[in-house]
């Protein structure tokens, strides 16, 4: 029961922080028109508020359930003395002592009036706080198995992995909202293509970082092909890798088939058809991305392949 609750809390927290970061980052690189920015701001504001509150509540649940899992008693999840002991006397607790105020600051920042209008300065503040919150997850994961230079390399790689994943996965939500609103109001294709090209550029960088950092992390946590195949951790990592490849294929189909076809379509109907297919692919990426987050949530509760079974 504790393990299932812990996986659930990790999943909700990771998903909410990813959405907070990626969705806030999207307006900063996508070159939205004034009209699109105003529409997207109204749509994103309640989503960002919900994601920030979800991150706060699930983060508290994650910490409490981890404490209970350490002691073996569910009651310790709300026991003041036990919680204080873990918070101040363990490395895990020290990280959460920093993350808790960050979560509260994120909730407060999203309440600023500029968020609903996608004011660049206000959105940059939200993005910065969400980025720190997401990156700080590297301090409570499997990076703790290393020491010295190896630990520094592993933490740096994990931070890069988290931020790249957040930019890509979290950016899919505002992208899907943008595509939906453009289909309804029939915005000229060049505006849609411009935003899609910007997102693709970010996606290229994110995939490159994910491949490099994922390889480094796997070296530290798996170590050999035998461990990859014979352990539960390694097998789930293979599942995660397969899902990642599927997401890349969907993104490649968007970039090299649907977007050019939409831009070159001689008719409005043909362009709208390509846009509808594009929306379907983006939705597919989001679904697969959520499954990836679920797999990662389970992996975080397992011993690394080098030390597990």
Order of alpha helices (4+ residues) and beta strands (2+ residues): alpha-alpha-alpha-alpha-alpha-alpha-alpha-alpha-alpha-alpha-alpha
